[in-house]
Amino acid sequence: MGSNMLDSSGGLQGRSGLRRRTWLRWLPAAAAPVVIAVGTLTGSLPASAGDPLPAKTPAQVLEMVGTHQVLSFSGTLEQVADLGLPELPAAGKTSAPASPGSAASVIELLSGQHTARIYVGGKDNARVQVVDQFAERDVVRHGNDVWFYSSKDNTAEHLTLPAETRDSTSSKDAQGAPGVPAPGDLAQQFLSRIDPTTAVTVGPDVVVAGRSAYNLVLEPRTDATLVGKVAIAVDGHTGMPLSVQVTARGADKPAFRSGFTALSLDTPDQSLFSFTPPPGSTVKDVPVPAKTHEPTDAQHPGPPASPDQLLPQLEAKAHVSVAGTGWETVVGTAAGASGSAAASLLGDPLLAQAAVAVPGGRLLSTALLNVLITDDGRIFAGMVAPEKLQAAAAAAR
Amino acid sequence: MPSSLPAEIPQAAGTAPQAAPQRASKRSGSGAPGSGLSFLASELKVLFSRRRTWALLLALAAIPVLIAVAVKVSSAVPPGRGPAFLDRITQNGLFVAFTSMLVSVPLFMPLAVGVVAGDTIAGEAGLGTLRYLLVAPAGRVRLLLVKYVGALAFCVVAPLAIGLTGAAIGAALFPVGPVTLLSGGVVQPAEAAVRIVLIAAYIAVSLAGLSAIGLFLSTMTVVPVGAMAATVVVSVVSEVLDQLPQLEWLHPWLFSHYWLGFGDMLRQPVLWDSFGSNGLLQAGYVAVFGALAYGRFVTKDILS
């Protein structure tokens, strides 16, 4: 009896000690997720820059953008678009990009997430690599030679820029290859809209690609546009635009953002800018079009193309009628001139599917831009509500 | 050390008492017992002298052979059809390596790693040899570490087996020449071999997290098949979740998220971002499931 009692009490002591040790041994398992969670949270917090940037007025920031002298850099650009366009089967993760030139490829580039590496070395050298899974689309510019390469079908296209085009667009090209807007291009476009219609402020500093930047915020003064806010991050030291975010009215997350995730101001390796079509590839020479800019955009969409840039494309298509001003601008085309454009837009099965029937035509609706294709073949586009487009279509009739 | 071997029951059911001490002595026989490196060496020797391991490696190596032979006997593959790089094989045999590594990553690799990692602890427990391994003054933590390193060694060898077999069979059946990278540049075959090894390294890192999960599951049971199946199921579930656009917020946290990112090794210059993110993610999984396996294994009553 007595020995039994002793045994059991000893067992109890041992057991409680064991339990404490058991608890200790599960401690790492409990601690590891906590450490990871804390690490993730601190990593995702907007890192506050060590030295706050000197305060600047919007005009001073704009001037920095206008005069920045960054001609050589390399970086990784990430674009995330949530425009409300239909998710395409072709845009799935495992499949490679749609063939260039089709409307599907435009939508593909305008939806979802894309990563591109950008190398710019001086005025005449640029390379953009749109990184897809197991595929890549490259635009290489070396002097007057421009190469497009798609690894998916192993095709290379060559274009020789005429000298005068080069001159007229050289300031633009310092920011990116033709047809491939870098944040600089996008920022310039938005900045060019700055007029009494827009409230421009400088928000709290942001950190983009590890660099502290001024946050230039543009807010339309009207309620009639779909755009709620445009935020442009301007590098605090060089004045180079680093990211652009466009938020739709009433939304809390940007519908479109494009910005650097990594940036180096060193001159990239010159060998990146020489391109020789790989053996076995299909090489096509693209004739130089009379107006280089528009067809280049249409046939070889670079990574981003803001909804804004659809406007110049459409403008170039035909005789254009413009209604409204500022953010409420509606661009329309006349029936005869745009018949083919409308037909080709709707001829694309994907676009035809995306366009919903509305009174007076079919509507291609996104978070930031609406396009109305009327039954008689006219196209109206604007960053406004569909009703405005319908009104413009009725007025132009 | 009563706490390290609690509740030991000498007559464990269903074990082979003849074989068990023999195996245990074979392990510790190669060096001083308790020396970590010799323990590891003997574990690797046991792992890679096991017929099952060789069967797994042979099955993996059969993938490039099958692909190469299929492409050889069939007509030309049009570009853009089938898995990436398939259409390039007829021009350059080295693409067999890339294609076979690509097709093996979603299923065959996790399958093989699931078998090896799920077997680590549960296999010994199932054979009744786990007790003997712990009787040797090795300690449970060291045993766990050695078992995990053994599984990692398999993760390194498996993609290398596929890649090198692919390069060899491709060179045997097709012409070999400069390899066109995704960026449109070409590299010489020697540089391409470096890229194959880089991809193998990427895949090995990718599988580290799954191995840790397998190790943890292996400490949960004495039935090795259960741990293997559970590990494979976990990998499939992770891959399915990764395909659901509704769960986009979850995707960066899935251990299979970067598995197919090794195409970045085929760019010019190499894009290291996915390698880094993948390594970080896998390290997180190794930490969490390694800690779980530790908690489970050092507190568990070893019955067999």
Interface residues (C-beta under 8 A of the other chain):
Chain A: G14 L18 R21 T22 R25 W26 L27 P28 A29 A31 A32 P33 V35 I36 T76 E87 K93 T94 A96 R117 Q129 V131 Q133 F134 A135 E136 D138 V140 W147 Y149 S151 K152 D153 N154 A156 A262 D269 L272 F275 P277 P278 P279 G280 S281
Chain B: P2 S3 P6 P79 G80 A84 F85 D87 R88 Q91 L102 G177 P178 T180 L182 S183 G184 G185 V186 Q243 P245 L260 G261 G263 D264 L266 R267 Q268 P269 L271 D273 G284 A287 V288 G290 A291 L292 Y294 G295 V298 T299
